């Protein structure tokens, strides 16, 4: 029996298929390069990226002069344009920072000046009367505010999936379930040792999020530590949406940005997040203390909101590091780029980070020849509430009745959407992945009524070759 031939080395391997890693893979796949995208989990965007607060930031409050400020500012425009091309749901709701005491009120002019220093000059200070005109159901005691008209809400699930799908269509080799255990350098090639097999590559990009410090140490560094910062959020029923038509933000302090109230792209209202530093990098469960903390905040911010039903609570872990900026550095000798310390702003800045990494690679000598045969960007299914959904499209239903067969009544997800998700370029690996692609089981009943039928459809389409299954 002949021994297996050695696996050819990719030009670039990107570790981590969250929104940032997927954006990097997509960008590099636009050149005459072979690109491999590795993800330890069973799906793309299944780590920090899926539990983001889902705000497309203008970058008004970043620290001026930092790399984060520059990349968030650029990324806002890049992602806004890309969302329009691909159908990623975005709503330009604007935001309102609310001052609740004299110190916060006095800080507003400096925040407006800070926004201008970051290249955003559309903020305006407003008095208490204007605050309540914009958000009539806000709690008593607001003294004034600062408007940020271009802050937007976005579907973070679709953003991650669109970038990964685009990377895949451009030829990226996507390898799910590949957790990097160690690295071995041999000349110009580094082999990533994964539980699911070795992956050799000439250049390595570390966009591993919560695990980026562990990967960094495999390359001989000890320059930072990731602290998992748990952010818990409460999601209120869609009946609460008329209370909140803009993002209501606290005035940031040295302790962080605080708790916000925001509409979501799915028609709900979100309250959170908390900010709790942990040691366990897998602790994504919610807590009674977090629930109580958010309810107490909600009673002050918007008492009427608490009269509505909480339909879900969830928690995400952010990769906090002890630095005031993104940590993106290239090691030319090892052909290795670290992309670390990417906070919640990483959703907005992802495409600009990708261009920055591309430029670092070019400066390090990697030849970048643009491809002339790139496919167009993918058109993603709409799961946003402000845009027509399949169940509302009579012409589409006439062509394919599966789009008129609602399976999840809370979220109006149809059999046709579930079928399409299972046949997509990157199909869901489980029901959680299906939820992020269709909203099925994401509503008030959290799957209590529809889980059996959704699960049966998922199993049917996941086990049937494309083109043969019936919705």
N, C-alpha and C positions, 0 to 999 in steps of 0.2 A: 504494500500500500504506500503510495507516494505521500510525503509530508506536505501539508498545506503550504502554499506559496505565501511569502511574507506580504502582509497588508501594506499597500502603498500609503505613504505619508500624505496627509492633507497639507495644503499650504498653510492653512490657519484652522485651529480648533478653538471654539468659543465654549467656555464652561459656564453653564447657567442659561436656561431658556426662559427666563423671566422677560419682562418688557425691555430691559436694557440689553441683555444678551441677545435676544431675538432681533432687536434693532441693529446691533453690531453685525450679526450674521447676515442680515438682509443687505446692509450697506456694502460689506466686503464681497458678497456674492454678485454685486454689480460690476465686478472686475474679473479679469481673466485669472481667477484663483479657485482652487478647490477648498471648500469650507465645510467643516463639520461642526454641528451644534449639539452639545451634550447637555442632558438634564438628568439629575438624579431621580426625580419623580417620574410618574407615569404620564404626565401631561405637561404641556407648556403653560407658563403663567400660573402655576399651581402653588407657588410659594408666597413670598412677600407681595408680589404683584397683584394677586387676586383679592387682597384685603386692603388695598389702598383706599384712601378717602375719596378717590375718583374725582378730583378737581384738576382741571387744566389751568395751571397757574400762569399769571402774567410775569411773575418774578418780582413783583413790586416790593416785597419785604425781604428779599435776599440781602446778604451783606455786600454792599457795593465793592467792586474790584475783585471779587472772588471768581474762581472758575465756575462755581455753582451759579452765580448771578449771570455770567455770560451765557452759559449753556441752557439755563432755564429760559432766558429771554429769547434765544435763538430757537430752542425746542418748541416753545409755544407756537411760533409761526409755522415751523416745519410740521408739527403734529396736526395743527388746525388744517393746513392744506391737505395733508395725507388723509385726514378723516373725511374731508369732502370727496376725495378721490375714491376711497374704499368703502364709504358708508358707515364708518365708526360713528355711533350716535354722540353728538355734542349739542348741548344747549347753552347759549350764552345768557346766563341768568344774571350775571354781575354779582358783586359781593358788597356787603356793608359791614365794616368794623364798627362795633358799638362800644362806646366808653361808658362805664358804669360808675366811675368816681372821678374826683378832680385830677388825680395823677394821670389816669388814662386819657382824660380829655386834654390835658396839657401835652400829652405825647403825640397827639394826632398831627400837628404841623410837621414834626420831625419825621413821622412816618411818610407823610406826603413828599417831603424833600428827599427821603431815602428812595421812594419810588422813582422820582425824577432822576436821581443818580443812577438808578438801574435801567434807565431808558424808557420808563413808563410815566407819562406826564398827564394822565387822564383822571387821576384821583382828585376828589374834592372833599373838603371838610363841610359837614352839614350840622345844623342844630338839632335839638331834640324833636322839634315839631316835624322836621323832615324825616328823621329816623322813624317816627311812628306813622308818618304818611306812607313810607315804603313798607313797613312791617307793622301793621296795626295791632297784631296780637302779641307783640313783644311784651315781656314783663315790665312792671313799673320801675322807674328809677333811671332810665337811660338819660345821659346828659348831652350826647352828641355822637357824631359818627364820621367815618371816612368812607367814601364810595370808591369801589374798584370796578368800573363798568364792564371790563372785559374778562373778568374771571368767569370760568365756565364749568359745567359739569360734563363728565364724559363716561363712557362705558369702559372701564379699565379691562374687563374681561375681553371685549372685542378688540381693544387696542393691542393687547399682547398677542392674541390669536392672529390678527391681521398681519402683524410684523413677522411672526413665525411662519405663517402661510406664505407670505411673499418671499421670505428667505427660501422656503422649500421649493416654491415654483421656480426660483432662480437657480435651483440645482443644489442647494445646501443639503448635506447628509445629516438628517435629524436623528439623533439616537437618544431615545427615552430610556429611563431606568438605568442610566450609566452614571453611577456615583464614583468620583475619582478617589481612589484609595492612596495612591502614591504616584510619583513621577520618576522616570529614569531618562537621563540625558545620554545620548550616544551620537557624538559629532554634531551635525546640524539638525538632528531629529530628537524630539522629546516624546517619549511614550507615556501616555496617561494610562495607569493601571486601574481598571474599573472592574467591579464585580461581574459585569456582563461582557467583559472582553477588553483587550488593549486597544488604544487609539493613538497611533503615531501622528505627529504633526511637526511642521517646521517652525510655526509660530503659535503661541498659546495666549489666549485672552481670558483673564480671570474675572468673570462677571457673576460670581457664585453667591452674591447676596449675603445671607447669614453665614455662609461657609467660606467667604472670601479670605478671611484671615488664616483659616486652616490650609487652604490651597497656597496662600502666600508663603507660609512656613515651609511647604514642600519645596519651594524654590530658594530656601535658605534665609528668608527674611524673618524679622520679629519686630515689625514697625508699628503694629496696632493690634487692638483686640476688638472684636465685635461684641457688643452687649445687646442681647435680644430685648427690644423695648416693645412690650405688649400694648397694643391699642385696642380697647374694647369699644364697640359701637352698638347702639340700639336702632332698629329699623321700625318705623311706625307705619301703620296701614295707609293705603292710598287715600282714604277719606281725610287724612291730615294734610294732604298736599296744598289745598287752598290757603293754609296758614302760612306757608313758606314758599314764596316765589323767587327768593334770592338767597344767596349763601350768607348766613349771619355769622360773623367771625368775632372772636374776642380780640382785644388789643394784646398783641404778643408781649410776653415778659421774658426775663432771663430764664424762667423755668420751662418755657416752650410756647407753642402757639395756642394752647388751651383747647377748650371744648367749643365746637361749632354746631350750628343747626343748619342743615342743608337739604334742599330737594335732591332726589336722585333721578337718574336717567330713566328709571323704571316706574316713576310716578309715586314713589314713597317719600318719606322724610327721614333723615338720618340725624342722630344725636351722638356726638363723640368727637374724638376718641379720648380714652384715658391714656396715660403714659406711665408705664410701670416697668422698671428695669428688672430683668430676670436673669437666671443662669441657664435655664433649660431652653435650648433652641427649638424644641418641638412643642412648647406649651402654648398652643393656640386655642385652648379652651377658655370659655368665659368664666367669670367669678361672681359670687354674690356681692362682694365688696365693690367690684366694678359696676355692677348693675345699680346698686344703691347710690354710688357716687354720681352716676350719670342722671339718675332720677332727681337727685338733689339739685344738680346743675340745671336740669330742665325746668324745675319748679321756679327757678329765678329767671331763666332766660325766656321761657314761654309757657306759663302755667296751663294755657288751653291745650297745648300739645299733649300734656299728660292725661287729658281726658280721652285721647285716642288710643287704640289698641297697639301694643308692641307686637309685631308679627315675627320678629327675628332678632337675635343678638348674635354677634360674631366678634372674633378677635383676630388681629393680624400681628405679626412680629416684624418690626423694623430693625434694620441692621445699623444700630447706633455705634459710632466710634468716637474716640476722644480727640476729635479734630473739628475745626470750624469750617471745613470745606470738603468738597469731593477730593478723593485721593486717587488720581489717575496718573500712573507713571509707567514708563517703558524701560525695561532692562534689555538693551540692545545685545549684550553678550549672550544672555540666555534666551533671547528672542521671546520675551515674555512681557505682557502688559497687564498691570493691575488696574481694575476698575472697582474701587472700593469706596465705602462711606457714602453710598448713594441713598439719600434719605427719601422721604415721601415725594419729593420733587422729581424723583427719577422717572416717574410716568411722563411728566411734561418734557423733561430734558432728554429722554431716551434717544431720539433721532439725532439731536445735536451731540450727545455723547458719542454716538456711532461715528459721526463725521470727525470728531476730535480724535478718536482712536485711529481712524483711517489715516489722519494726518501724521500722528505719531509713528505709525508703521511706515509711511512714506519717508519721513525724516530718518528712520532707522535703516532705510535702504531696500524695503520691500517694493518690488516693481508693481505698480498699479496701472494696468492697461484697461480702460473702460470697455465693457462688452458692447457690441453692436446688436446683439440678438436678445435683449432683455424682454421678457414678457411684460404685459401691462400689469398694474397692481390688481390684486383680487378685489372683488366686490363682495363685501361681507353681509350676511343676513342681518336685518335690522331687528334688534331686541329693545330698542328705545321706545318709550311711550309717546313721545312727541312726533313720531313719524308713523306713516301707515304700516300696519302689521299685516301679515298674510291673511288672517281671518277677516280683515276688513276689505280685502282686494277681490271684488266680485269677478273681474276678468281673469285673475289668476286662479280663482277657485273653479271657474268654468273650464279652464284648461286642465286643471288637476284638482279634483274634489278633495284630495288629502289635505289641502290648505284650508278647507272649510270644516274639517273634522277636529273640533277642539277637544283636546285630551286633558290639559290642565286648565280648569276654568278660572282659577284665581288669576293666572297670568296670561290666559288666552293663548297658550302654546298649542300648536296643532300637530297632528300626526305627520303632515308633510314636512314640517320643520325638524321634527325628530329624525325622520328618515334622511333628510338632507344632511343633518349634522353627522349622522353615522356614515355617510358616504363622502364626507368632505376630505380635503387634502390631509388634514390632521384630525382624525375622528376622535371622539371622546373615549377614554379608557374605562370610565365608570360613570355612575349616575351624577357624581359631582361635576365631572367634565361636561356632561349633557346639560346640566343646569346652567353652567356658564355659557353655553352656546345657544340655549333656547328659552331660558327662564322657567322651564318646566320644574315644578315642585318648589319654586322660589317665593310663593305667595303666602297669603294669610294662613292657609291650612298646612303649609310646609310639607306637602305631599301626602297628607293623611288620606285624602280622597282619591288622588290620582296615581299614587306611587306604583300600585300593582299594574295598571295599564301602561304607564310610562316605562316601567321596568320590562314588561313583556315586549313592547315595541323596540326598546333598546337591545334586548337580547336577540330579537328576530333580525333586526337590521345589522347588528354587529356580526352575526354568524352567517349572513347571506351575501353571496357575491353581489357587487354593484349591478344594478339594472334588473335584478330578479325579484327583489323583495317588493311586497305591496304594502302600502300604508293602510 
